[in-house]
Amino acid sequence: MTIKELQAIIKDIENSPLMTLELEMDDFKLKLSKNKFEPAPVPLQNTPVAQPKVEIPVTEVKPVHSAPKNLIKSPLVGTFYASATINGNPYVEVGQPVKKGQVVCIIEAMKIMNEITSPYDGVIKEIFVRNGEVVGYDHDLMVVSEHEK
């Protein structure tokens, strides 16, 4: 086979809808493919391959925080703010007593500032989000425990 014949075959395959061409003549073998990445042929085996036995240690999964009853959750998606102004004092801090209906934070959604109030009387035990963080619907914001006596 001459170079001109090879060039003609290559040109023909480029202009055809064929994606691959394999040509074998006597001691000559030609394989053409339009695929950029053609996977190497993988020989199939009928015998199962023994898989090494791997033991995975079982560890106890602990929640980030236990599920207390008195969680204050976000009623909407938005940005959490601990105070009414940038440099203002936060509405509440850990260890501070709160009354039912007291504003504990603001969540900004679509340029509207939404005051979030405590549904419980008690003491703020933990605050899960930082000022300026984005929160989702039903995201845990704070824990209020009952008054300690």
Secondary structure, DSSP 8 states (H G I E B T S, - for coil): --HHHHHHHHHHHHTSS-SEEEEEETTEEEEEE--SS--------SS----------------SS---S-EEE-SSSEEEESSSSTTS--S--TT-EE-TT-EEEEEEETTEEEEEE-SS-EEEEEE---TT-EE-TT-EEEEEE----
